[in-house]
Amino acid sequence: MIFPGLFIAPAKNRGRGVFTSEIIPEGTTIEISPVIVMSRQEREFIDKTLLHDYIFEWGNEKDQRCMALGYVPLYNHSYEANCDYEMDFENRIITIKTICNILPGEELMINYNGTWDDKKPVWFDKK
């Protein structure tokens, strides 16, 4: 499920991103995406490719990785995100919800740390 007003467009200094053409109220589920869970061997292979930048840690122990389908891999990171995501390990889905009202034309952002307000530097800010 992808909210009908979402679209992919160029994001300033970030490649592509997810945007909205409609007002989206706080607390709205904007996407429910199935994921493909990878074995350790598959993860090691993927880590050597461009896809490494688009996968998520997965599992209670964060010892697996997954590739989300839909728009999920294209949400850009922000330490002050306007969306949050929840991982459902049993059903193998990621759900994206807004945490504030979103205006038309606004980019939808998640915090790659897993919690919308976590300020810990993410991997690409540590370089």
C-alpha positions, 0 to 999 in steps of 0.5 A: 500500500502506498498513499496515493499522493506520494511521488518520487522526484529529485531531492536537492543534494540527495539524489531522489526522494519521496514527496507528496502532492497532498496534505497528509495529516499526522499519524497517517500510514503512508506506506506498507511495504513487503521486504525481502530478508537476506541470509548472511551470505546474500548480505555479504554479497549485497554489501559489495554493491550499490544496493548496500545503500538501500538495505535495512538492518533486520531482525530482533538482533539486527543480524540480518538485512532486508530489501524493502520494496515500494518507495521505502528505499528512497526515503531520505534521512533526516535527524528531524524526520517527519515520518517514522517507520516500524518493522514487523519481523513476523510479517516481513513488512515495513510501515511508514507513518507521518509524525506531523502534518505534511504539506504538498510538495514537502519531502517525506523523511525518515531517520535511518537510526530507526527512531525519528528523533535519534541524533546518533550519526548514521554511517554516511555522516561518520565518514 
